[in-house]
Amino acid sequence: MGLKGIFSKDNDVDFDVNNIGEEYFEVNVMNDSDRSGKLSIAVENLADFSDTDRILRAIRSGHVVFLKIKEMKEKDIGELKRSVEKLKKTVVANNGNIVGVDSDWLLITPEYAALAK
Protein backbone atom coordinates (compact mmCIF):
# COMPACT_ATOMS: atom_id res chain seq x y z
CA MET A 1 0.00 0.00 0.00
CA GLY A 2 1.68 3.20 -1.12
CA LEU A 3 1.04 6.88 -0.55
CA LYS A 4 1.45 8.62 -3.86
CA GLY A 5 2.15 12.30 -4.36
CA ILE A 6 1.26 13.58 -0.91
CA PHE A 7 4.55 15.31 -0.16
CA SER A 8 5.52 16.46 -3.63
CA LYS A 9 4.07 17.99 -6.74
CA ASP A 10 5.57 15.14 -8.76
CA ASN A 11 3.00 12.32 -8.92
CA ASP A 12 5.68 9.79 -9.92
CA VAL A 13 6.97 9.59 -6.33
CA ASP A 14 5.71 6.51 -4.49
CA PHE A 15 6.17 6.05 -0.75
CA ASP A 16 5.70 2.52 0.53
CA VAL A 17 4.92 2.57 4.26
CA ASN A 18 5.79 -1.14 4.56
CA ASN A 19 9.37 -0.64 3.34
CA ILE A 20 10.39 2.41 5.32
CA GLY A 21 13.97 1.98 6.48
CA GLU A 22 16.24 4.03 8.65
CA GLU A 23 16.73 6.97 6.29
CA TYR A 24 17.36 10.43 7.62
CA PHE A 25 17.36 13.63 5.66
CA GLU A 26 18.99 16.83 6.78
CA VAL A 27 16.63 19.75 6.37
CA ASN A 28 17.90 23.31 6.36
CA VAL A 29 15.13 25.26 8.07
CA MET A 30 16.72 28.68 7.73
CA ASN A 31 17.63 28.68 4.04
CA ASP A 32 19.21 31.95 2.87
CA SER A 33 17.42 31.81 -0.48
CA ASP A 34 13.99 31.75 1.25
CA ARG A 35 14.48 35.11 2.95
CA SER A 36 12.65 38.03 1.46
CA GLY A 37 15.28 40.56 2.52
CA LYS A 38 13.20 41.89 5.40
CA LEU A 39 14.45 41.78 8.96
CA SER A 40 12.01 41.98 11.85
CA ILE A 41 13.17 44.03 14.82
CA ALA A 42 11.44 44.07 18.19
CA VAL A 43 12.03 46.74 20.83
CA GLU A 44 11.32 45.27 24.26
CA ASN A 45 11.51 46.46 27.86
CA LEU A 46 12.83 44.20 30.62
CA ALA A 47 11.05 45.46 33.72
CA ASP A 48 10.74 42.19 35.64
CA PHE A 49 12.16 38.66 35.52
CA SER A 50 8.79 37.41 34.21
CA ASP A 51 9.36 39.47 31.02
CA THR A 52 12.24 37.14 30.13
CA ASP A 53 9.92 34.45 28.71
CA ARG A 54 8.23 36.94 26.36
CA ILE A 55 11.62 38.07 25.10
CA LEU A 56 12.78 34.46 24.66
CA ARG A 57 9.77 33.81 22.41
CA ALA A 58 10.76 36.75 20.21
CA ILE A 59 14.36 35.49 20.02
CA ARG A 60 13.28 31.95 19.12
CA SER A 61 11.00 33.23 16.39
CA GLY A 62 13.99 34.92 14.72
CA HIS A 63 13.52 38.59 15.64
CA VAL A 64 16.37 40.98 16.29
CA VAL A 65 15.63 42.38 19.76
CA PHE A 66 16.65 45.76 21.18
CA LEU A 67 16.18 45.25 24.90
CA LYS A 68 15.92 48.14 27.34
CA ILE A 69 17.24 47.03 30.73
CA LYS A 70 17.38 50.38 32.54
CA GLU A 71 14.23 49.89 34.64
CA MET A 72 15.31 46.48 35.93
CA LYS A 73 18.88 47.63 36.51
CA GLU A 74 17.63 50.40 38.79
CA LYS A 75 15.18 48.08 40.58
CA ASP A 76 17.16 44.85 41.18
CA ILE A 77 20.59 44.09 39.72
CA GLY A 78 20.44 40.46 40.89
CA GLU A 79 17.24 39.80 38.92
CA LEU A 80 18.83 41.52 35.92
CA LYS A 81 21.80 39.16 36.07
CA ARG A 82 19.48 36.13 36.23
CA SER A 83 17.48 37.38 33.26
CA VAL A 84 20.56 38.12 31.17
CA GLU A 85 22.03 34.68 31.94
CA LYS A 86 18.80 32.98 30.89
CA LEU A 87 18.70 35.03 27.67
CA LYS A 88 22.36 34.33 27.01
CA LYS A 89 21.89 30.55 27.30
CA THR A 90 19.12 30.60 24.71
CA VAL A 91 21.01 32.90 22.35
CA VAL A 92 24.18 30.78 22.52
CA ALA A 93 22.16 27.59 21.96
CA ASN A 94 20.65 29.15 18.81
CA ASN A 95 24.05 30.44 17.54
CA GLY A 96 22.99 34.05 17.98
CA ASN A 97 24.74 37.06 19.50
CA ILE A 98 24.07 39.26 22.50
CA VAL A 99 25.92 42.53 23.10
CA GLY A 100 25.55 45.52 25.36
CA VAL A 101 24.76 48.84 23.70
CA ASP A 102 25.32 51.77 26.01
CA SER A 103 24.67 50.88 29.65
CA ASP A 104 20.89 50.56 29.36
CA TRP A 105 20.37 48.45 26.20
CA LEU A 106 21.14 44.96 24.91
CA LEU A 107 21.12 43.95 21.26
CA ILE A 108 20.15 40.31 20.67
CA THR A 109 20.42 38.85 17.17
CA PRO A 110 19.61 35.43 15.70
CA GLU A 111 22.11 33.32 13.82
CA TYR A 112 21.50 34.87 10.39
CA ALA A 113 22.08 38.48 11.52
CA ALA A 114 25.80 39.16 11.82
CA LEU A 115 27.14 41.73 14.26
CA ALA A 116 30.24 43.75 13.44
CA LYS A 117 31.96 44.31 16.76
C-alpha positions as CSV (number, residue, x, y, z in Angstrom):
1,M,0.0,0.0,0.0
2,G,1.7,3.2,-1.1
3,L,1.0,6.9,-0.6
4,K,1.5,8.6,-3.9
5,G,2.2,12.3,-4.4
6,I,1.3,13.6,-0.9
7,F,4.6,15.3,-0.2
8,S,5.5,16.5,-3.6
9,K,4.1,18.0,-6.7
10,D,5.6,15.1,-8.8
11,N,3.0,12.3,-8.9
12,D,5.7,9.8,-9.9
13,V,7.0,9.6,-6.3
14,D,5.7,6.5,-4.5
15,F,6.2,6.1,-0.7
16,D,5.7,2.5,0.5
17,V,4.9,2.6,4.3
18,N,5.8,-1.1,4.6
19,N,9.4,-0.6,3.3
20,I,10.4,2.4,5.3
21,G,14.0,2.0,6.5
22,E,16.2,4.0,8.6
23,E,16.7,7.0,6.3
24,Y,17.4,10.4,7.6
25,F,17.4,13.6,5.7
26,E,19.0,16.8,6.8
27,V,16.6,19.7,6.4
28,N,17.9,23.3,6.4
29,V,15.1,25.3,8.1
30,M,16.7,28.7,7.7
31,N,17.6,28.7,4.0
32,D,19.2,31.9,2.9
33,S,17.4,31.8,-0.5
34,D,14.0,31.7,1.3
35,R,14.5,35.1,3.0
36,S,12.6,38.0,1.5
37,G,15.3,40.6,2.5
38,K,13.2,41.9,5.4
39,L,14.5,41.8,9.0
40,S,12.0,42.0,11.9
41,I,13.2,44.0,14.8
42,A,11.4,44.1,18.2
43,V,12.0,46.7,20.8
44,E,11.3,45.3,24.3
45,N,11.5,46.5,27.9
46,L,12.8,44.2,30.6
47,A,11.0,45.5,33.7
48,D,10.7,42.2,35.6
49,F,12.2,38.7,35.5
50,S,8.8,37.4,34.2
51,D,9.4,39.5,31.0
52,T,12.2,37.1,30.1
53,D,9.9,34.5,28.7
54,R,8.2,36.9,26.4
55,I,11.6,38.1,25.1
56,L,12.8,34.5,24.7
57,R,9.8,33.8,22.4
58,A,10.8,36.8,20.2
59,I,14.4,35.5,20.0
60,R,13.3,31.9,19.1
61,S,11.0,33.2,16.4
62,G,14.0,34.9,14.7
63,H,13.5,38.6,15.6
64,V,16.4,41.0,16.3
65,V,15.6,42.4,19.8
66,F,16.6,45.8,21.2
67,L,16.2,45.2,24.9
68,K,15.9,48.1,27.3
69,I,17.2,47.0,30.7
70,K,17.4,50.4,32.5
71,E,14.2,49.9,34.6
72,M,15.3,46.5,35.9
73,K,18.9,47.6,36.5
74,E,17.6,50.4,38.8
75,K,15.2,48.1,40.6
76,D,17.2,44.9,41.2
77,I,20.6,44.1,39.7
78,G,20.4,40.5,40.9
79,E,17.2,39.8,38.9
80,L,18.8,41.5,35.9
81,K,21.8,39.2,36.1
82,R,19.5,36.1,36.2
83,S,17.5,37.4,33.3
84,V,20.6,38.1,31.2
85,E,22.0,34.7,31.9
86,K,18.8,33.0,30.9
87,L,18.7,35.0,27.7
88,K,22.4,34.3,27.0
89,K,21.9,30.5,27.3
90,T,19.1,30.6,24.7
91,V,21.0,32.9,22.3
92,V,24.2,30.8,22.5
93,A,22.2,27.6,22.0
94,N,20.7,29.2,18.8
95,N,24.0,30.4,17.5
96,G,23.0,34.1,18.0
97,N,24.7,37.1,19.5
98,I,24.1,39.3,22.5
99,V,25.9,42.5,23.1
100,G,25.6,45.5,25.4
101,V,24.8,48.8,23.7
102,D,25.3,51.8,26.0
103,S,24.7,50.9,29.7
104,D,20.9,50.6,29.4
105,W,20.4,48.5,26.2
106,L,21.1,45.0,24.9
107,L,21.1,43.9,21.3
108,I,20.2,40.3,20.7
109,T,20.4,38.9,17.2
110,P,19.6,35.4,15.7
111,E,22.1,33.3,13.8
112,Y,21.5,34.9,10.4
113,A,22.1,38.5,11.5
114,A,25.8,39.2,11.8
115,L,27.1,41.7,14.3
116,A,30.2,43.7,13.4
117,K,32.0,44.3,16.8
